[in-house]
Amino acid sequence: LGALARAFDEMAAGLLRARDEMEHRITERTAELTEANSELRREIAERARAEKALRESEEQLRRTVLNAPVPIMVHAEDGQITMLSNTWAEISGYTLAETPTVGDWATRTLGAEGARVTQTLRASFVRDTRVAEGEIALRPRTGEVRTWDFHSAPLGQTADGRRLRVTMAVDVTQRKLAEDALLRR
C-alpha cells in the first residue's frame, strides 16, 4: 500500500508540474498574443492614417486640377481623360462628360486635324519627358477659332498600369493676332 501511495504522490506531483508548466506556457503565449495584437492595432491605425492622408492628398490634387486657372487635362495612354480642369472645359466649351477621351475632344475641337493631334499626344507617351506639342488652332463650341500652345509631361502610372500624362495649354490667340497685325504693317 505504501508503494501505491508513493506512486500516486509522484503521479500527482507530475500532474501538478505539468499543470504549472502548461499555465506558464499559456501565460507566455497570452503575453505574446497580446503584444502581437497591440502591434497589429498600431499598424492598422497607422495604415488608416496613411490612407486618410492619401485620400486627402488625392482630393487636393483633384481640386487643384479642377480649379486651376490654366487649362489642364490628365489623360491615360489609352486616350481616357481622367481629369479636366474647369478652365479647359470653359475655353473649349466641352465638359469631361462630353469628351471622355482625347480623341473625342480632338474631334470636336479640331475636326479633321483631330486625328493628327490625337496621334501626337499618343506618341508623347513613348518619351518620358516634357513635350511641346506646339500651337494648334482649335474651334471650341462657340465656333470662334482660338490658338492654343500645348505642352505635356509624364505623371506616372494608374493603379492598373496605364501611363499618365498631363497636358496644359495656353490660349495664345491674342498674341497670334498681334503678330499677324505687326507682319501686315
N, CA, C and O of each residue as an XYZ file, in Angstrom:
740
protein
N       0.828     -1.182      0.000
C       0.000      0.000      0.000
C       0.883      1.260      0.000
O       0.521      2.251     -0.635
N       2.016      1.245      0.687
C       2.917      2.392      0.721
C       3.472      2.703     -0.653
O       3.630      3.867     -1.019
N       3.773      1.641     -1.427
C       4.313      1.861     -2.774
C       3.251      2.485     -3.668
O       3.544      3.327     -4.516
N       2.057      2.069     -3.467
C       0.956      2.619     -4.262
C       0.732      4.083     -3.908
O       0.462      4.906     -4.782
N       0.846      4.402     -2.631
C       0.668      5.776     -2.190
C       1.799      6.643     -2.733
O       1.551      7.775     -3.147
N       3.063      6.130     -2.741
C       4.189      6.894     -3.289
C       4.007      7.102     -4.784
O       4.279      8.187     -5.297
N       3.552      6.080     -5.483
C       3.330      6.195     -6.926
C       2.230      7.227     -7.204
O       2.316      8.024     -8.138
N       1.200      7.181     -6.362
C       0.123      8.154     -6.521
C       0.644      9.568     -6.255
O       0.315     10.499     -6.990
N       1.462      9.732     -5.194
C       2.031     11.045     -4.872
C       2.930     11.546     -6.003
O       2.895     12.723     -6.361
N       3.739     10.635     -6.562
C       4.615     11.015     -7.679
C       3.786     11.424     -8.904
O       4.093     12.401     -9.587
N       2.748     10.661     -9.153
C       1.880     10.977    -10.284
C       1.187     12.320    -10.049
O       1.078     13.119    -10.979
N       0.728     12.579     -8.859
C       0.076     13.844     -8.532
C       1.063     14.986     -8.662
O       0.721     16.047     -9.186
N       2.303     14.777     -8.182
C       3.337     15.816     -8.301
C       3.656     16.070     -9.779
O       3.852     17.216    -10.185
N       3.706     15.004    -10.579
C       3.955     15.154    -12.026
C       2.837     15.928    -12.698
O       3.078     16.768    -13.565
N       1.613     15.637    -12.291
C       0.462     16.350    -12.855
C       0.496     17.818    -12.451
O       0.166     18.687    -13.259
N       0.891     18.110    -11.207
C       0.994     19.496    -10.759
C       2.082     20.240    -11.541
O       1.896     21.389    -11.941
N       3.243     19.554    -11.755
C       4.316     20.172    -12.554
C       3.834     20.430    -13.981
O       4.090     21.490    -14.552
N       3.134     19.450    -14.546
C       2.619     19.601    -15.916
C       1.611     20.750    -15.979
O       1.615     21.539    -16.923
N       0.744     20.835    -14.956
C      -0.223     21.931    -14.896
C       0.488     23.280    -14.785
O       0.143     24.238    -15.476
N       1.501     23.335    -13.891
C       2.257     24.578    -13.720
C       2.962     24.964    -15.026
O       2.966     26.132    -15.415
N       3.555     23.971    -15.697
C       4.237     24.230    -16.989
C       3.224     24.713    -18.036
O       3.500     25.640    -18.798
N       2.069     24.083    -18.062
C       1.016     24.462    -19.010
C       0.543     25.883    -18.719
O       0.371     26.673    -19.647
N       0.332     26.219    -17.458
C      -0.082     27.575    -17.100
C       0.981     28.596    -17.475
O       0.666     29.696    -17.928
N       2.254     28.221    -17.282
C       3.355     29.105    -17.651
C       3.355     29.346    -19.170
O       3.493     30.478    -19.635
N       3.196     28.251    -19.925
C       3.152     28.380    -21.393
C       1.954     29.225    -21.832
O       2.075     30.066    -22.723
N       0.822     29.004    -21.215
C      -0.376     29.782    -21.557
C      -0.145     31.254    -21.251
O      -0.519     32.116    -22.046
N       0.460     31.551    -20.120
C       0.758     32.936    -19.755
C       1.711     33.560    -20.772
O       1.501     34.693    -21.204
N       2.773     32.814    -21.162
C       3.721     33.320    -22.172
C       3.016     33.566    -23.500
O       3.170     34.626    -24.106
N       2.250     32.590    -23.942
C       1.552     32.721    -25.241
C       0.541     33.869    -25.205
O       0.402     34.613    -26.176
N      -0.154     34.005    -24.088
C      -1.118     35.098    -23.951
C      -0.411     36.438    -24.040
O      -0.897     37.362    -24.692
N       0.735     36.543    -23.387
C       1.508     37.792    -23.443
C       1.984     38.054    -24.881
O       1.913     39.180    -25.374
N       2.472     36.992    -25.544
C       2.924     37.147    -26.941
C       1.768     37.571    -27.842
O       1.918     38.468    -28.671
N       0.616     36.925    -27.676
C      -0.547     37.267    -28.495
C      -1.044     38.678    -28.186
O      -1.457     39.400    -29.094
N      -1.008     39.073    -26.925
C      -1.418     40.427    -26.549
C      -0.503     41.445    -27.206
O      -0.974     42.453    -27.734
N       0.810     41.191    -27.181
C       1.771     42.101    -27.820
C       1.565     42.127    -29.339
O       1.581     43.197    -29.949
N       1.370     40.950    -29.950
C       1.135     40.893    -31.399
C      -0.152     41.628    -31.757
O      -0.209     42.332    -32.765
N      -1.182     41.465    -30.932
C      -2.447     42.145    -31.163
C      -2.272     43.660    -31.060
O      -2.811     44.412    -31.872
N      -1.512     44.100    -30.051
C      -1.244     45.539    -29.895
C      -0.480     46.076    -31.094
O      -0.781     47.164    -31.585
N       0.504     45.325    -31.568
C       1.285     45.747    -32.745
C       0.386     45.830    -33.978
O       0.487     46.776    -34.759
N      -0.489     44.845    -34.154
C      -1.419     44.883    -35.289
C      -2.353     46.082    -35.198
O      -2.642     46.720    -36.210
N      -2.824     46.392    -34.003
C      -3.691     47.566    -33.823
C      -2.946     48.848    -34.179
O      -3.511     49.744    -34.806
N      -1.662     48.937    -33.775
C      -0.855     50.119    -34.122
C      -0.670     50.206    -35.637
O      -0.793     51.281    -36.224
N      -0.373     49.062    -36.265
C      -0.194     49.049    -37.715
C      -1.485     49.422    -38.439
O      -1.457     50.165    -39.420
N      -2.608     48.909    -37.960
C      -3.911     49.236    -38.566
C      -4.194     50.720    -38.421
O      -4.652     51.365    -39.364
N      -3.922     51.265    -37.237
C      -4.155     52.697    -37.019
C      -3.240     53.527    -37.920
O      -3.678     54.519    -38.502
N      -1.978     53.128    -38.037
C      -1.038     53.850    -38.890
C      -1.470     53.763    -40.358
O      -1.406     54.750    -41.090
N      -1.902     52.593    -40.772
C      -2.370     52.426    -42.155
C      -3.602     53.289    -42.411
O      -3.730     53.904    -43.470
N      -4.495     53.329    -41.448
C      -5.706     54.153    -41.590
C      -5.325     55.625    -41.716
O      -5.905     56.350    -42.525
N      -4.337     56.075    -40.907
C      -3.878     57.467    -41.012
C      -3.250     57.720    -42.382
O      -3.498     58.754    -43.003
N      -2.435     56.770    -42.851
C      -1.784     56.926    -44.159
C      -2.818     56.944    -45.284
O      -2.711     57.747    -46.211
N      -3.820     56.059    -45.207
C      -4.868     56.036    -46.225
C      -5.675     57.328    -46.221
O      -6.039     57.841    -47.278
N      -5.955     57.854    -45.024
C      -6.685     59.117    -44.928
C      -5.858     60.243    -45.540
O      -6.387     61.071    -46.281
N      -4.564     60.274    -45.231
C      -3.677     61.307    -45.796
C      -3.615     61.181    -47.314
O      -3.605     62.189    -48.020
N      -3.572     59.952    -47.818
C      -3.544     59.740    -49.263
C      -4.841     60.218    -49.908
O      -4.816     60.890    -50.938
N      -5.976     59.869    -49.300
C      -7.267     60.334    -49.839
C      -7.336     61.856    -49.850
O      -7.797     62.458    -50.820
N      -6.871     62.476    -48.758
C      -6.878     63.940    -48.691
C      -5.953     64.541    -49.748
O      -6.287     65.553    -50.365
N      -4.798     63.923    -49.956
C      -3.853     64.399    -50.966
C      -4.440     64.252    -52.370
O      -4.322     65.156    -53.198
N      -5.072     63.108    -52.629
C      -5.706     62.894    -53.929
C      -6.821     63.908    -54.162
O      -6.960     64.441    -55.263
N      -7.607     64.172    -53.137
C      -8.690     65.153    -53.256
C      -8.123     66.549    -53.494
O      -8.669     67.320    -54.283
N      -7.036     66.867    -52.815
C      -6.400     68.172    -53.018
C      -5.879     68.291    -54.456
O      -6.042     69.333    -55.090
N      -5.258     67.230    -54.964
C      -4.785     67.243    -56.353
C      -5.965     67.391    -57.313
O      -5.903     68.170    -58.264
N      -7.034     66.642    -57.061
C      -8.215     66.727    -57.926
C      -8.762     68.151    -57.943
O      -9.071     68.684    -59.009
N      -8.885     68.776    -56.756
C      -9.380     70.152    -56.686
C      -8.411     71.125    -57.354
O      -8.831     72.085    -57.999
N      -7.108     70.869    -57.193
C      -6.102     71.727    -57.822
C      -6.266     71.712    -59.330
O      -6.289     72.767    -59.964
N      -6.380     70.525    -59.909
C      -6.546     70.421    -61.363
C      -7.885     71.015    -61.769
O      -7.956     71.806    -62.710
N      -8.928     70.645    -61.077
C     -10.268     71.102    -61.428
C     -10.367     72.621    -61.424
O     -10.976     73.207    -62.320
N      -9.772     73.264    -60.420
C      -9.921     74.709    -60.256
C      -8.726     75.515    -60.742
O      -8.664     76.721    -60.505
N      -7.787     74.882    -61.409
C      -6.596     75.592    -61.885
C      -6.995     76.719    -62.839
O      -7.941     76.573    -63.613
N      -6.276     77.837    -62.783
C      -6.602     78.964    -63.652
C      -6.095     78.776    -65.088
O      -6.288     79.647    -65.936
N      -5.455     77.650    -65.352
C      -4.981     77.340    -66.705
C      -5.631     76.040    -67.153
O      -6.021     75.222    -66.319
N      -5.750     75.843    -68.454
C      -6.340     74.597    -68.944
C      -5.420     73.398    -68.669
O      -4.260     73.391    -69.082
N      -5.944     72.401    -67.978
C      -5.187     71.189    -67.654
C      -6.036     69.968    -67.984
O      -7.217     69.899    -67.644
N      -5.398     69.000    -68.662
C      -6.033     67.721    -68.951
C      -5.074     66.629    -68.497
O      -3.895     66.653    -68.850
N      -5.568     65.675    -67.721
C      -4.787     64.493    -67.361
C      -5.402     63.340    -68.133
O      -6.606     63.094    -68.062
N      -4.546     62.632    -68.879
C      -5.070     61.549    -69.716
C      -4.143     60.346    -69.691
O      -2.936     60.465    -69.481
N      -4.745     59.183    -69.913
C      -4.011     57.921    -69.917
C      -3.614     57.577    -71.343
O      -4.145     58.132    -72.305
N      -2.672     56.652    -71.459
C      -2.157     56.295    -72.777
C      -3.218     55.668    -73.684
O      -3.054     55.662    -74.904
N      -4.298     55.143    -73.110
C      -5.371     54.604    -73.943
C      -6.320     55.700    -74.427
O      -7.311     55.420    -75.101
N      -6.005     56.963    -74.075
C      -6.810     58.093    -74.531
C      -7.844     58.570    -73.533
O      -8.412     59.646    -73.717
N      -8.108     57.808    -72.485
C      -9.104     58.219    -71.496
C      -8.634     59.480    -70.780
O      -7.497     59.559    -70.314
N      -9.522     60.456    -70.700
C      -9.245     61.668    -69.938
C      -9.676     61.374    -68.505
O     -10.838     61.057    -68.253
N      -8.736     61.480    -67.570
C      -9.045     61.161    -66.175
C      -9.395     62.398    -65.362
O     -10.124     62.302    -64.374
N      -8.887     63.557    -65.764
C      -9.228     64.823    -65.104
C      -9.177     65.929    -66.145
O      -8.358     65.907    -67.063
N     -10.061     66.886    -65.982
C     -10.125     68.023    -66.894
C     -10.454     69.265    -66.068
O     -11.451     69.294    -65.345
N      -9.619     70.275    -66.180
C      -9.871     71.482    -65.383
C     -11.104     72.212    -65.891
O     -11.469     72.120    -67.063
N     -11.731     72.936    -64.983
C     -12.880     73.758    -65.372
C     -12.468     74.768    -66.441
O     -13.241     75.067    -67.352
N     -11.252     75.290    -66.327
C     -10.769     76.262    -67.306
C     -10.702     75.638    -68.695
O     -11.086     76.267    -69.681
N     -10.217     74.405    -68.772
C     -10.155     73.704    -70.064
C     -11.570     73.578    -70.631
O     -11.811     73.864    -71.804
N     -12.498     73.145    -69.777
C     -13.882     72.974    -70.227
C     -14.494     74.308    -70.654
O     -15.220     74.367    -71.646
N     -14.205     75.387    -69.905
C     -14.744     76.704    -70.254
C     -14.203     77.197    -71.587
O     -14.953     77.717    -72.413
N     -12.908     77.034    -71.797
C     -12.303     77.541    -73.032
C     -12.743     76.720    -74.241
O     -13.044     77.275    -75.298
N     -12.780     75.395    -74.081
C     -13.157     74.569    -75.222
C     -14.666     74.486    -75.400
O     -15.164     74.256    -76.503
N     -15.390     74.679    -74.291
C     -16.839     74.564    -74.363
C     -17.337     73.148    -74.170
O     -18.534     72.890    -74.296
N     -16.423     72.213    -73.861
C     -16.807     70.807    -73.706
C     -16.380     70.285    -72.343
O     -15.256     70.516    -71.897
N     -17.295     69.577    -71.690
C     -17.029     69.017    -70.371
C     -16.399     67.635    -70.509
O     -16.347     67.068    -71.600
N     -15.927     67.106    -69.393
C     -15.370     65.758    -69.378
C     -16.431     64.736    -69.776
O     -16.127     63.767    -70.472
N     -17.657     64.942    -69.347
C     -18.736     64.012    -69.703
C     -18.965     63.974    -71.212
O     -19.312     62.930    -71.764
N     -18.769     65.121    -71.882
C     -18.974     65.193    -73.336
C     -17.763     64.682    -74.123
O     -17.887     64.265    -75.275
N     -16.601     64.724    -73.488
C     -15.369     64.319    -74.177
C     -14.544     63.414    -73.259
O     -13.521     63.845    -72.727
N     -14.977     62.168    -73.070
C     -14.273     61.284    -72.134
C     -12.894     60.814    -72.615
O     -12.104     60.289    -71.830
N     -12.612     61.005    -73.909
C     -11.300     60.609    -74.426
C     -10.667     61.774    -75.178
O     -11.346     62.709    -75.601
N      -9.349     61.691    -75.331
C      -8.618     62.701    -76.095
C      -9.154     62.741    -77.526
O      -9.305     63.815    -78.109
N      -9.438     61.578    -78.081
C      -9.974     61.513    -79.444
C     -11.304     62.229    -79.580
O     -11.530     62.941    -80.558
N     -12.193     62.045    -78.598
C     -13.488     62.741    -78.613
C     -13.278     64.250    -78.588
O     -13.887     64.991    -79.360
N     -12.393     64.696    -77.672
C     -12.149     66.128    -77.540
C     -11.540     66.687    -78.824
O     -11.965     67.733    -79.313
N     -10.547     65.988    -79.366
C      -9.874     66.464    -80.578
C     -10.828     66.510    -81.764
O     -10.777     67.444    -82.564
N     -11.685     65.525    -81.881
C     -12.645     65.513    -82.986
C     -13.596     66.703    -82.890
O     -13.903     67.337    -83.899
N     -14.057     67.002    -81.694
C     -14.996     68.113    -81.514
C     -14.348     69.471    -81.736
O     -14.984     70.378    -82.273
N     -13.082     69.623    -81.328
C     -12.460     70.949    -81.391
C     -11.549     71.141    -82.592
O     -11.198     72.273    -82.926
N     -11.162     70.059    -83.244
C     -10.216     70.162    -84.349
C     -10.736     69.629    -85.678
O     -10.131     69.867    -86.723
N     -11.822     68.928    -85.642
C     -12.346     68.357    -86.870
C     -11.358     67.367    -87.471
O     -10.885     66.464    -86.780
N     -11.044     67.529    -88.759
C     -10.159     66.613    -89.474
C      -8.756     66.586    -88.868
O      -8.079     65.560    -88.922
N      -8.322     67.691    -88.299
C      -6.989     67.797    -87.683
C      -6.920     66.999    -86.378
O      -5.830     66.743    -85.865
N      -8.062     66.613    -85.850
C      -8.123     65.916    -84.564
C      -7.352     64.615    -84.533
O      -6.702     64.307    -83.534
N      -7.410     63.843    -85.611
C      -6.703     62.556    -85.647
C      -5.191     62.759    -85.523
O      -4.516     61.994    -84.834
N      -4.657     63.789    -86.190
C      -3.217     64.049    -86.130
C      -2.806     64.457    -84.713
O      -1.797     63.981    -84.194
N      -3.582     65.326    -84.100
C      -3.261     65.788    -82.749
C      -3.371     64.631    -81.765
O      -2.539     64.505    -80.866
N      -4.375     63.794    -81.920
C      -4.523     62.620    -81.056
C      -3.297     61.727    -81.185
O      -2.783     61.234    -80.181
N      -2.823     61.512    -82.411
C      -1.612     60.703    -82.633
C      -0.397     61.355    -81.981
O       0.435     60.664    -81.393
N      -0.289     62.683    -82.080
C       0.838     63.395    -81.455
C       0.825     63.182    -79.950
O       1.863     62.911    -79.347
N      -0.357     63.304    -79.341
C      -0.458     63.097    -77.894
C      -0.156     61.652    -77.524
O       0.499     61.395    -76.513
N      -0.624     60.709    -78.330
C      -0.330     59.299    -78.066
C       1.166     59.034    -78.163
O       1.736     58.313    -77.344
N       1.793     59.624    -79.170
C       3.231     59.420    -79.368
C       4.044     59.990    -78.216
O       5.146     59.514    -77.942
N       3.517     60.997    -77.540
C       4.260     61.607    -76.432
C       4.461     60.629    -75.281
O       5.346     60.843    -74.453
N       3.670     59.563    -75.203
C       3.819     58.581    -74.134
C       5.102     57.771    -74.289
O       5.601     57.208    -73.315
N       5.634     57.710    -75.498
C       6.868     56.972    -75.732
C       8.033     57.640    -75.000
O       8.923     56.964    -74.487
N       8.017     58.954    -74.959
C       9.083     59.700    -74.275
C       8.650     59.977    -72.850
O       7.502     60.333    -72.585
N       9.579     59.807    -71.953
C       9.293     60.065    -70.538
C       9.805     61.450    -70.145
O      10.428     61.636    -69.100
N       9.519     62.410    -71.021
C       9.982     63.783    -70.798
C       8.852     64.745    -71.143
O       7.814     64.352    -71.675
N       9.083     66.011    -70.827
C       8.123     67.036    -71.240
C       8.197     67.182    -72.755
O       9.255     67.025    -73.364
N       7.058     67.483    -73.337
C       6.969     67.617    -74.786
C       6.180     68.884    -75.113
O       5.128     69.140    -74.527
N       6.698     69.670    -76.051
C       5.959     70.829    -76.562
C       5.291     70.396    -77.855
O       5.955     70.199    -78.873
N       3.979     70.249    -77.808
C       3.249     69.826    -78.999
C       3.093     70.974    -79.992
O       2.881     70.748    -81.183
N       3.199     72.198    -79.497
C       3.140     73.356    -80.379
C       1.785     74.025    -80.396
O       0.874     73.674    -79.646
N       1.684     75.004    -81.283
C       0.457     75.795    -81.391
C      -0.520     75.104    -82.330
O      -0.165     74.645    -83.416
N      -1.755     75.050    -81.873
C      -2.798     74.376    -82.645
C      -4.045     75.253    -82.630
O      -4.481     75.714    -81.575
N      -4.606     75.475    -83.796
C      -5.842     76.264    -83.908
C      -7.034     75.351    -83.608
O      -7.216     74.315    -84.247
N      -7.829     75.752    -82.638
C      -8.998     74.980    -82.217
C     -10.273     75.732    -82.534
O     -10.294     76.960    -82.615
N     -11.322     74.974    -82.708
C     -12.635     75.563    -82.864
C     -13.478     75.064    -81.684
O     -14.055     73.978    -81.737
N     -13.538     75.879    -80.614
C     -14.346     75.470    -79.465
C     -15.830     75.483    -79.817
O     -16.204     75.832    -80.937
N     -16.641     75.116    -78.894
C     -18.085     75.044    -79.105
C     -18.649     76.368    -79.617
O     -19.620     76.369    -80.373
N     -18.056     77.497    -79.216
C     -18.538     78.813    -79.646
C     -18.358     79.026    -81.145
O     -19.018     79.874    -81.746
N     -17.453     78.244    -81.746
C     -17.204     78.381    -83.178
C     -16.074     79.336    -83.505
O     -15.578     79.339    -84.632
N     -15.658     80.146    -82.545
C     -14.572     81.104    -82.746
C     -13.240     80.356    -82.691
O     -12.949     79.680    -81.704
N     -12.440     80.472    -83.736
C     -11.153     79.778    -83.768
C     -10.203     80.426    -82.764
O     -10.035     81.646    -82.747
N      -9.585     79.593    -81.930
C      -8.621     80.026    -80.912
C      -7.337     79.239    -81.127
O      -7.386     78.074    -81.521
N      -6.202     79.851    -80.876
C      -4.925     79.157    -80.996
C      -4.393     78.870    -79.602
O      -4.259     79.770    -78.773
N      -4.095     77.611    -79.361
C      -3.562     77.178    -78.086
C      -2.159     76.641    -78.292
O      -1.872     76.019    -79.315
N      -1.295     76.876    -77.335
C       0.055     76.324    -77.344
C       0.076     75.182    -76.325
O      -0.074     75.412    -75.125
N       0.263     73.948    -76.810
C       0.167     72.744    -75.990
C       1.530     72.244    -75.505
O       2.523     72.279    -76.232
N       1.544     71.777    -74.255
C       2.719     71.137    -73.658
C       2.221     69.988    -72.791
O       1.160     70.081    -72.174
N       2.997     68.899    -72.745
C       2.608     67.778    -71.876
C       3.829     67.223    -71.162
O       4.972     67.455    -71.559
N       3.549     66.478    -70.090
C       4.607     65.890    -69.283
C       4.099     64.597    -68.651
O       2.900     64.446    -68.418
N       5.009     63.669    -68.374
C       4.603     62.394    -67.757
C       4.180     62.586    -66.304
O       4.696     63.452    -65.597
N       3.222     61.752    -65.874
C       2.742     61.802    -64.485
C       2.904     60.479    -63.748
O       2.574     60.400    -62.565
N       3.392     59.456    -64.398
C       3.495     58.143    -63.758
C       2.450     57.206    -64.319
O       2.099     57.277    -65.497
N       1.951     56.316    -63.453
C       1.006     55.297    -63.906
C      -0.236     55.249    -63.023
O      -0.225     55.655    -61.861
N      -1.300     54.738    -63.624
C      -2.522     54.480    -62.862
C      -2.331     53.175    -62.092
O      -1.342     52.471    -62.295
N      -3.267     52.857    -61.218
C      -3.198     51.615    -60.444
C      -3.195     50.395    -61.356
O      -2.627     49.361    -61.006
N      -3.830     50.507    -62.534
C      -3.862     49.372    -63.453
C      -2.695     49.370    -64.450
O      -2.680     48.578    -65.392
N      -1.722     50.260    -64.238
C      -0.500     50.229    -65.043
C      -0.473     51.130    -66.266
O       0.547     51.199    -66.952
N      -1.569     51.821    -66.557
C      -1.558     52.725    -67.715
C      -0.730     53.960    -67.384
O      -0.812     54.499    -66.281
N       0.070     54.401    -68.356
C       0.848     55.622    -68.163
C      -0.070     56.837    -68.262
O      -1.046     56.844    -69.012
N       0.272     57.864    -67.483
C      -0.495     59.105    -67.450
C       0.373     60.268    -67.915
O       1.588     60.274    -67.719
N      -0.275     61.248    -68.534
C       0.381     62.500    -68.896
C      -0.546     63.636    -68.521
O      -1.767     63.486    -68.484
N       0.061     64.772    -68.245
C      -0.699     65.990    -68.042
C      -0.426     66.858    -69.261
O       0.722     67.026    -69.672
N      -1.481     67.401    -69.828
C      -1.351     68.324    -70.955
C      -1.923     69.655    -70.516
O      -3.027     69.738    -69.978
N      -1.142     70.694    -70.761
C      -1.587     72.046    -70.443
C      -1.545     72.845    -71.729
O      -0.768     72.555    -72.639
N      -2.386     73.847    -71.785
C      -2.431     74.681    -72.976
C      -2.581     76.136    -72.561
O      -3.215     76.463    -71.558
N      -1.990     76.973    -73.350
C      -2.102     78.411    -73.133
C      -2.780     78.988    -74.362
O      -2.367     78.727    -75.492
N      -3.812     79.764    -74.138
C      -4.508     80.412    -75.243
C      -3.630     81.570    -75.731
O      -3.464     82.571    -75.034
N      -3.071     81.421    -76.934
C      -2.161     82.437    -77.494
C      -2.820     83.182    -78.655
O      -2.135     83.776    -79.487
N      -4.128     83.145    -78.703
C      -4.857     83.772    -79.806
C      -4.527     85.255    -79.936
O      -4.232     85.729    -81.034
N      -4.573     85.986    -78.837
C      -4.301     87.427    -78.896
C      -2.876     87.702    -79.365
O      -2.644     88.614    -80.158
N      -1.931     86.918    -78.878
C      -0.543     87.092    -79.314
C      -0.414     86.836    -80.814
O       0.280     87.575    -81.512
N      -1.077     85.792    -81.312
C      -1.026     85.470    -82.747
C      -1.642     86.608    -83.569
O      -1.117     86.983    -84.618
N      -2.757     87.148    -83.080
C      -3.393     88.263    -83.788
C      -2.467     89.486    -83.816
O      -2.367     90.174    -84.832
N      -1.790     89.749    -82.688
C      -0.843     90.886    -82.630
C       0.324     90.669    -83.566
O       0.770     91.600    -84.237
N       0.827     89.434    -83.617
C       1.941     89.115    -84.525
C       1.512     89.330    -85.983
O       2.238     89.921    -86.781
N       0.324     88.837    -86.301
C      -0.189     88.993    -87.663
C      -0.338     90.477    -88.018
O      -0.005     90.892    -89.128
N      -0.841     91.273    -87.065
C      -1.009     92.704    -87.298
C       0.336     93.377    -87.553
O       0.448     94.244    -88.420
N       1.344     92.979    -86.802
C       2.686     93.534    -86.993
C       3.265     93.159    -88.353
O       3.911     93.974    -89.013
N       3.028     91.930    -88.756
C       3.532     91.483    -90.061
C       2.849     92.188    -91.218
O       3.464     92.365    -92.270
N       1.605     92.595    -91.060
C       0.863     93.273    -92.124
C       1.251     94.734    -92.257
O       0.885     95.366    -93.247
N       1.961     95.284    -91.322
C       2.354     96.698    -91.369
C       3.346     96.950    -92.427
O       3.785     98.087    -92.604
